[in-house]
Amino acid sequence: MKLQNELDGFVNALPPAFKMRNPDKSQDHGMSRVLGRLMIGHFWLPVHRFMLLTEVLVTTIILHVRPYFVQADCSDLGYSVNCLATGML
């Protein structure tokens, strides 16, 4: 639970452009003029948002599914020890 709380805190502390729900997409694409200068949007923002949130979700899934893998029995694979303990899975 402590790791889940840390993940939740990390997600809640993300800047608006990286929020999981309803992110601020105003700076994602395009060009605009600010004080007479041509400003190019942050074209990389959608990709980084996707990668960051994917890592958070994968970590959350692994965190909650791992206990079931640790208890897996590999005897049907011909091994008499735990799959994860030996790195076989």
Backbone torsions as a table, in degrees:
resi	resn	phi	psi	omega
1	MET	NA	-31.4	-179.4
2	LYS	-63.9	-42.6	178.5
3	LEU	-64.7	-38.8	177.8
4	GLN	-63.9	-39.8	177.7
5	ASN	-64.7	-37.8	177.3
6	GLU	-65.9	-42.2	177.0
7	LEU	-62.0	-43.7	178.7
8	ASP	-62.1	-41.2	177.6
9	GLY	-64.5	-39.5	177.5
10	PHE	-62.3	-46.9	-179.4
11	VAL	-64.5	-40.7	-179.8
12	ASN	-68.3	-24.6	-178.5
13	ALA	-90.0	-2.0	-179.1
14	LEU	-65.2	148.3	175.6
15	PRO	-63.3	160.6	-177.1
16	PRO	-54.7	-31.9	-179.0
17	ALA	-69.7	-17.5	-178.1
18	PHE	-112.8	10.6	179.5
19	LYS	-62.3	147.5	-178.1
20	MET	-72.4	-40.2	179.3
21	ARG	-112.8	131.2	180.0
22	ASN	51.9	59.7	178.5
23	PRO	-69.5	157.0	176.1
24	ASP	-77.9	107.9	-176.8
25	LYS	-101.4	15.1	-175.5
26	SER	-67.2	-22.4	-178.4
27	GLN	-107.2	11.3	-174.7
28	ASP	-67.5	-48.8	-169.9
29	HIS	-132.7	171.3	167.1
30	GLY	79.4	-176.1	179.2
31	MET	-123.9	153.2	177.4
32	SER	-147.8	163.8	178.2
33	ARG	-106.3	126.0	177.5
34	VAL	-126.7	117.8	-178.6
35	LEU	52.6	40.6	176.6
36	GLY	82.0	-4.0	179.4
37	ARG	-101.2	144.7	177.6
38	LEU	-83.3	120.3	-178.5
39	MET	-111.4	129.1	178.1
40	ILE	-91.0	135.3	179.8
41	GLY	-66.0	166.4	-179.4
42	HIS	-84.1	84.6	-175.9
43	PHE	-63.3	-20.5	-177.7
44	TRP	-84.2	-12.0	-174.5
45	LEU	-60.0	-46.7	179.4
46	PRO	-60.3	-38.2	-179.9
47	VAL	-67.3	-43.7	-179.9
48	HIS	-67.9	-36.8	176.3
49	ARG	-60.5	-47.2	180.0
50	PHE	-60.8	-47.4	-177.3
51	MET	-65.0	-43.1	-179.0
52	LEU	-63.3	-48.4	-178.1
53	LEU	-70.5	-31.2	175.1
54	THR	-62.7	-44.1	178.6
55	GLU	-63.0	-39.9	178.5
56	VAL	-63.5	-44.7	-178.2
57	LEU	-68.9	-39.8	177.9
58	VAL	-63.9	-42.5	178.3
59	THR	-62.6	-39.8	178.3
60	THR	-64.1	-43.3	179.5
61	ILE	-63.3	-47.2	-179.3
62	ILE	-62.2	-39.7	-179.5
63	LEU	-58.7	-39.4	-175.6
64	HIS	-92.3	-18.5	-178.9
65	VAL	-96.2	-22.2	-175.7
66	ARG	-54.1	-42.0	-180.0
67	PRO	-57.4	-31.4	179.3
68	TYR	-73.7	-33.8	177.0
69	PHE	-71.4	-36.3	-179.3
70	VAL	-64.1	-32.3	-179.3
71	GLN	-86.5	0.0	-177.0
72	ALA	-63.3	143.7	178.3
73	ASP	-104.4	126.1	-176.7
74	CYS	-100.8	14.9	-177.6
75	SER	-63.2	-29.1	178.0
76	ASP	-71.2	-16.3	177.0
77	LEU	-94.9	0.0	179.8
78	GLY	92.8	10.1	179.4
79	TYR	-110.1	142.5	-179.1
80	SER	-101.9	1.9	179.5
81	VAL	-117.3	167.9	-178.9
82	ASN	-59.9	135.2	-177.1
83	CYS	-61.7	-46.7	-175.9
84	LEU	-72.9	-31.9	179.9
85	ALA	-63.0	-30.9	-178.9
86	THR	-99.7	-6.0	-178.9
87	GLY	79.9	17.0	-177.6
88	MET	-80.6	-17.5	-178.6
89	LEU	-115.5	NA	NA
